[in-house]
Amino acid sequence: MGVRVSLSNLASAVANEGGIGTISSIGLGDVETLKNDYEGQSREALVREIQRAKGMTDGHIAVNFMGVLSNVEDLIVASVNEGVRMIVFGAGLPTRLPALVEEGSANLVPIISSARVGKLILRMWDRRYSRIPDGLILEGPLAGGHLGFSYDQLKQPEMYSLEILLPQVLETIEPYEDKFGRKIPVIVAGGIYDGKDIAHMLSIGASGVQMGTRFVCTVECDVSEEFKQAYLDSEEEDIVITKSPVGMPGRAIRNKFIKDLEADAKSKIKCFYRCLTVCDIKTAKYCIALALINAWRGDVDQGLIFCGQNAYRVREIVTVKEIISELIAGIEAA
Ligand SMILES: Cc1cc2nc3c(=O)[nH]c(=O)nc-3n(C[C@H](O)[C@H](O)[C@H](O)COP(=O)(O)O)c2cc1C
């Protein structure tokens, strides 16, 4: 979870409980000084987080990358050099990912929102690199942050539910699993809240689940208390879809920042470092890096608070250990 929501603290706590803890690679440099050396500073900050996480756990750590980041390739290479064994890649097509990461050095796990995109990646990787992904994350329309669906599609999420998308993805990957003689695990994400949900997803063919929202309100989560409190205070009707300068819809809590945007306020953008290839500062209504960093540091009125559709169900701050024990008990009961 970016920006800075899941860093070494949360990721290592999840890894210590037997999960795969994911560090978000985006927006890590010091905002005040980034203009001096954006690429170098972002890389150093990410390497620091990876090393911190590894110092806190012997478990599994992944790093998440957004394809639209201007320095994404540099960050991926740096992570693999630090010994990260799972590279998760979303928000953009991973056309060059296999060229950057030698086979066997790290697992490559693209995020997809449809069987169509899954097929595109499989076909391209097979033709260009004679490789297949080591796993896929299928993210449905109830997830938090940026979403791989159109605004119209998000108005009828039931048509794109994981129950509908997963069988399509499983069917699409089958010929490639046969050709390469190995399974491509599909990890589903978006709206998965309790052990019963996980058991259900496993029963319909998922190999695992990725969860975000529930882990925001944990003691270990790296985000400000104000951000966590916004989740605790939210009601179902406060969770909305908003337009992001990344060019994708995003799900967030409707706070002062979003209300100002709805009133058509455009903030003055000073951009020194072009973190996103797709952001046009002439038309962007705000700087998304700054808005997400504001939320992370607790200035929630000036910040964008990304959340999943189920954020309103979270009612207390607990430890990662408590959530994972509850999830396991729920899976067993189901
Ligand atoms: C605060 C927040 C930030 C997120 N940031 C990212 C991100 O930077 N990259 C990404 O691939 N997914 C991001 N996501 C999506 C999550 O990784 C996850 O797939 C999704 O939220 C799962 O749905 P859930 O929140 O209902 O569990 C974010 C989600 C949240 C809640």
The ligand as an ORCA input file, in Angstrom:
! r2SCAN-3c Opt
* xyz 0 1
  C      -4.177      2.697      1.324
  C      -4.002      1.781      0.149
  C      -2.973      1.995     -0.737
  C      -2.766      1.133     -1.812
  N      -1.703      1.347     -2.645
  C      -1.417      0.442     -3.609
  C      -0.238      0.582     -4.396
  O       0.548      1.508     -4.217
  N      -0.003     -0.346     -5.353
  C      -0.855     -1.403     -5.555
  O      -0.597     -2.228     -6.435
  N      -1.982     -1.545     -4.839
  C      -2.267     -0.661     -3.855
  N      -3.387     -0.832     -3.096
  C      -4.237     -2.020     -3.313
  C      -3.847     -3.136     -2.343
  O      -2.552     -3.556     -2.614
  C      -4.777     -4.352     -2.375
  O      -4.674     -5.078     -3.567
  C      -6.226     -4.013     -2.219
  O      -6.426     -2.929     -1.391
  C      -6.936     -5.240     -1.693
  O      -8.244     -4.953     -1.346
  P      -8.664     -4.701      0.173
  O      -8.085     -3.403      0.552
  O     -10.152     -4.720      0.128
  O      -8.084     -5.811      1.028
  C      -3.641      0.040     -2.025
  C      -4.706     -0.156     -1.134
  C      -4.885      0.685     -0.060
  C      -6.027      0.423      0.884
*
